[in-house]
Amino acid sequence: MSRDDVAAVARTLLYEGYLLYPYRPSSVKNRQRFNFGVIYPERYGRGQDDVDPWLMQTECLVLGGAGPVVDVEVGFLQLVTRTILLAPEAGATGPVEVDRLVVGDRVYQTWQEAVERRVRIERLELAELEGRVTARLFAFPATDEREPIPTPGGGTAGFIRRRQAAIAGEIQVEVRAAAANGAVLAVRIMNRTDARPDPARREDVLAHCLVSAHTILTVEQGEFVSLLDPPDELRQVAAECRNLNTWPVLAGTAPARDTMLSSPIILYDYPEIAPESAGDLFDGTEIDEILSLRIMTLSDAERREIAQTDERARLLLERTESLAAEQLMSLHGVMRLGGRGRRG
């Protein structure tokens, strides 16, 4: 399994729960989204008595003495608030926000989109990090953009307004000596956004959060130790690794030990995507065959709502509708030993 394959697993985790069957915003389960890997602003989290975490911490074991060199990659989603503005009538002071706007055969409606973010720290020599904390700050500015909604006659019916709140964060990397020839590598992700939104307005809170956060660690001149099945001599040290709001596992092709994937979703070592899977269905706990067949039972009105609400949902719908009979059959009755596949 290449790094691209590991990235594909990470991307699947990134969008886990992004949009669930029946993939319509009118569905109850899609009105409150993004429950995995949310890192809240520190001020907000502390104001909630740390019930809503503002920190994600990965700790794992690295063997190789003073030689290992590590790359750290943190990924998360930043939410985009999409609202619909009706073009102002004569004499009005400005556009009016509406939940839904129908123009011809198109429906435009309020929704939450997401932008994928990646922050990397490369070539960290563990020998130089021992006993101190290395920090990397990152930030993404606020944005406010408007896209005209055209009428069939060439006018402007309204606007799609997309807004992102400013977010800021910090990645801390720390190393401490462990068993012979080993070290504990700690990576902390903290949301340093200076915001304290109203807890009663969940959408406003999430706009300031790092969503679906996860970490990918790769090492050269060393190797990671499985925390699920460590060797006997390292079992106690592995048990003392303190992971907060995340679950690190070995990734790649067994028995390689150069990559660790740490996500808020519990996995076995060496997770992989089943080769029969045609693409993301945003719900790794389900079976592709069942979801694909259920999608095919949706009404025309439901399909229009899906296609016109979210670009990722539209592509999912098109992909499912184009599946050939032999592709559907390949999803049925596949068995694998070991339980490592994301879908079966």
C-alpha positions in Angstrom: 0.0 0.0 0.0 1.5 3.3 -1.1 1.2 6.7 0.7 -1.6 7.5 -1.7 -3.5 4.5 -0.4 -3.0 5.7 3.2 -4.2 9.1 2.2 -7.3 7.5 0.7 -8.1 5.9 4.0 -7.5 9.2 5.8 -9.7 11.0 3.4 -12.5 8.5 4.0 -12.2 9.1 7.7 -12.1 12.9 7.1 -15.6 12.7 5.5 -17.0 10.1 7.8 -20.5 11.3 8.6 -20.2 14.3 6.2 -23.6 13.4 4.7 -25.5 10.2 5.5 -28.2 8.2 3.7 -30.7 9.4 2.4 -28.2 12.2 1.6 -30.9 14.9 1.8 -30.6 18.0 4.0 -34.2 17.6 4.9 -33.4 14.3 6.6 -33.2 14.5 10.4 -29.8 12.8 10.5 -28.3 15.5 8.2 -29.5 18.5 10.2 -26.9 18.0 12.9 -23.6 16.8 11.3 -19.9 16.4 12.0 -19.8 14.6 15.3 -16.4 13.0 14.8 -13.1 14.6 15.7 -14.3 18.1 16.5 -11.7 20.3 18.2 -13.4 23.3 19.7 -11.9 26.8 20.4 -10.0 26.7 23.6 -11.8 29.6 25.2 -15.1 28.0 24.3 -14.1 24.5 25.5 -12.9 25.8 28.8 -16.1 27.7 29.2 -18.0 24.4 28.7 -15.8 22.8 31.5 -13.8 21.0 28.8 -16.9 18.8 27.9 -16.3 19.9 24.3 -12.6 19.1 23.7 -10.2 21.8 22.4 -7.2 19.4 22.3 -6.4 16.2 20.4 -3.3 14.3 21.5 -1.6 11.4 19.9 1.2 9.5 21.7 3.0 6.5 20.1 6.2 4.6 20.4 9.1 5.0 17.9 12.1 2.7 17.8 15.4 3.5 16.3 17.5 5.3 18.9 18.6 8.8 18.0 18.2 8.3 14.2 14.4 8.5 13.4 13.2 11.4 11.3 9.4 12.1 11.4 7.0 13.9 9.2 3.7 15.1 10.8 0.6 15.9 8.8 -2.6 17.2 10.4 -5.8 17.2 8.4 -9.3 18.6 9.2 -12.3 20.1 7.6 -13.1 23.8 7.9 -16.8 24.5 7.5 -18.4 26.9 5.1 -21.8 28.4 5.9 -23.8 28.6 2.7 -26.8 30.9 2.7 -29.2 32.0 0.0 -29.9 35.7 -0.6 -32.9 36.8 -2.6 -32.2 39.8 -4.9 -33.6 43.0 -3.4 -36.8 44.4 -4.9 -37.0 48.0 -5.9 -36.6 50.3 -2.9 -35.2 47.6 -0.7 -32.0 48.2 1.2 -30.3 44.9 0.3 -30.7 41.2 -0.4 -33.0 39.1 1.9 -31.8 35.8 3.4 -34.1 32.9 2.6 -33.9 29.2 3.4 -34.7 28.1 -0.1 -35.0 29.7 -3.6 -36.4 28.0 -6.7 -35.3 29.3 -10.1 -36.5 27.4 -13.1 -35.8 23.7 -12.4 -33.1 24.5 -9.9 -33.4 24.6 -6.1 -30.9 26.6 -4.0 -30.9 26.2 -0.3 -29.0 26.9 2.9 -26.4 24.2 3.7 -23.0 23.6 5.3 -20.1 22.9 3.0 -16.6 22.0 3.9 -13.0 22.8 2.8 -10.2 20.3 3.4 -7.2 21.6 5.2 -3.7 20.1 5.6 -0.9 21.4 7.8 2.5 19.6 7.6 5.7 19.7 9.7 8.5 17.8 7.9 11.9 16.4 8.7 11.7 16.4 12.5 14.8 14.7 14.0 13.7 13.0 17.2 17.1 13.4 18.8 16.8 17.2 18.6 13.3 17.2 20.0 13.8 15.3 23.2 13.1 17.2 26.3 11.5 20.2 24.6 8.3 21.2 22.7 8.3 22.2 19.1 5.3 24.3 18.1 3.9 25.2 14.7 1.1 27.8 14.5 -1.4 27.9 11.6 -4.3 30.1 10.6 -6.9 30.4 7.9 -8.6 33.9 7.5 -12.3 34.7 7.4 -13.8 34.8 3.9 -17.2 36.1 2.6 -18.0 35.5 -1.1 -21.1 35.9 -3.2 -22.0 33.9 -6.3 -24.9 35.3 -8.5 -27.9 33.0 -9.2 -28.9 33.7 -12.8 -32.5 33.7 -14.0 -33.5 32.0 -17.3 -33.9 35.5 -18.8 -30.4 36.6 -17.9 -31.1 38.5 -14.8 -30.0 37.8 -11.2 -32.5 36.1 -8.9 -30.2 36.2 -5.9 -26.9 35.1 -4.5 -25.2 32.2 -2.9 -23.3 33.5 0.0 -20.4 31.4 1.4 -18.8 32.5 4.6 -15.9 31.0 6.6 -15.0 32.1 10.1 -11.3 32.7 10.8 -9.7 29.8 12.6 -6.3 29.4 14.2 -4.5 26.5 15.7 -1.3 25.1 17.0 0.5 21.8 16.6 2.9 20.8 19.3 5.4 18.0 19.0 7.2 16.6 22.0 9.6 13.6 22.5 10.6 11.8 25.6 12.9 8.8 26.1 11.2 5.4 26.6 12.5 1.9 26.6 15.9 1.0 25.2 16.3 2.3 21.7 12.8 3.9 21.9 11.0 7.2 22.4 7.4 8.4 22.9 6.3 10.8 20.3 3.5 13.2 21.3 1.6 15.3 18.8 -1.0 17.7 20.1 -3.5 19.7 18.0 -5.0 22.7 19.7 -7.7 25.1 18.5 -6.4 28.6 19.4 -9.3 30.4 17.6 -10.2 33.5 19.7 -14.0 32.8 19.8 -16.6 32.0 22.3 -19.8 31.3 20.3 -23.2 30.7 21.8 -23.5 27.0 22.7 -27.1 27.0 21.8 -26.2 27.8 18.1 -24.4 24.6 17.0 -23.8 25.8 13.5 -22.1 28.9 14.8 -20.0 26.8 17.1 -18.8 24.4 14.4 -17.8 27.3 12.1 -14.9 28.0 14.6 -13.9 24.3 14.9 -11.4 21.9 13.4 -13.7 19.2 12.2 -12.9 15.5 11.6 -9.3 16.2 12.7 -6.7 13.4 12.3 -2.9 13.0 12.2 -0.7 11.0 9.8 2.9 10.3 11.1 5.6 8.8 8.9 9.1 7.9 10.0 12.5 7.3 8.3 15.4 5.4 10.0 13.0 4.0 12.6 9.7 2.3 13.1 6.5 2.7 15.0 5.2 0.1 17.5 1.6 -1.1 17.4 -0.3 0.1 20.4 -2.9 -2.6 19.8 -0.4 -5.5 19.8 3.0 -4.3 21.1 5.8 -6.8 21.9 5.8 -8.0 25.4 8.9 -5.9 26.4 7.1 -2.8 25.3 3.6 -3.6 26.5 3.8 -1.4 29.7 5.3 1.6 27.8 2.6 1.3 25.1 -0.1 1.2 27.8 1.2 4.4 29.3 0.8 6.3 26.0 -1.9 8.9 26.6 -4.2 9.4 23.6 -6.9 12.0 23.9 -9.9 12.0 21.5 -8.0 10.0 18.9 -6.9 6.4 18.2 -3.6 5.7 16.5 -3.0 2.6 14.4 -0.3 1.3 12.1 -1.1 2.1 8.4 0.1 1.0 5.1 0.8 -2.6 4.1 1.6 -5.1 6.8 4.2 -5.6 8.2 5.5 -2.1 7.3 5.9 0.1 10.4 6.7 3.5 8.9 3.3 5.1 9.1 0.8 5.8 11.9 -2.7 7.0 11.3 -4.4 8.6 14.3 -8.1 9.4 14.0 -11.2 9.8 16.2 -12.6 6.6 14.7 -11.5 3.3 16.2 -9.7 1.1 13.7 -7.5 -2.0 13.6 -3.9 -1.8 12.5 -3.5 -1.5 8.7 -7.0 -0.3 7.8 -7.8 -0.4 4.1 -10.7 0.3 1.7 -12.2 -2.7 0.0 -11.2 -2.8 -3.7 -14.8 -3.4 -4.7 -15.8 0.0 -3.3 -16.7 2.4 -6.1 -16.2 5.5 -3.9 -17.0 7.2 -0.7 -20.5 6.8 0.7 -19.5 8.9 3.8 -20.5 6.0 6.2 -17.7 3.5 6.7 -19.8 1.4 9.2 -22.3 0.5 6.4 -22.0 -1.9 3.5 -21.6 -0.5 0.0 -24.1 -3.0 -1.5 -26.9 -2.0 0.9 -26.4 1.7 0.6 -26.1 1.5 -3.2 -29.3 -0.5 -3.5 -31.1 2.0 -1.1 -29.9 4.9 -3.2 -31.5 3.3 -6.3 -34.9 3.3 -4.5 -34.9 7.1 -4.0 -37.6 9.0 -5.8 -36.9 11.5 -8.5 -37.7 14.4 -6.2 -35.3 13.0 -3.6 -32.6 12.6 -6.2 -33.0 16.2 -7.4 -32.7 17.5 -3.8 -29.5 15.5 -3.4 -28.0 16.6 -6.7 -28.8 20.3 -6.1 -27.7 20.5 -2.4 -24.1 19.3 -2.3 -21.4 18.6 -5.0 -20.0 15.6 -3.2 -23.5 14.1 -2.9 -24.2 14.8 -6.6 -21.1 12.9 -7.6 -22.0 10.0 -5.2 -25.5 9.8 -6.8 -24.1 9.8 -10.4 -21.5 7.2 -9.5 -24.1 4.9 -8.0 -26.6 5.3 -10.8 -23.9 4.4 -13.3 -22.9 1.1 -11.6 -23.0 -1.8 -14.0 -24.7 -5.1 -12.9 -21.3 -6.8 -12.5 -20.1 -4.0 -10.2 -23.1 -4.5 -8.0 -22.6 -8.2 -7.9 -18.9 -7.7 -6.9 -20.2 -6.0 -3.7 -22.2 -9.1 -2.7 -20.9 -12.0 -0.7 -17.2 -10.9 -0.4 -15.4 -12.4 2.7 -12.0 -11.5 4.0 -10.0 -12.8 6.9 -8.6 -10.5 9.6 -11.4 -7.9 9.6 -9.2 -5.1 8.4 -11.3 -3.9 5.5 -13.4 -0.7 5.9 -16.2 -2.2 3.9 -17.0 -5.8 3.1 
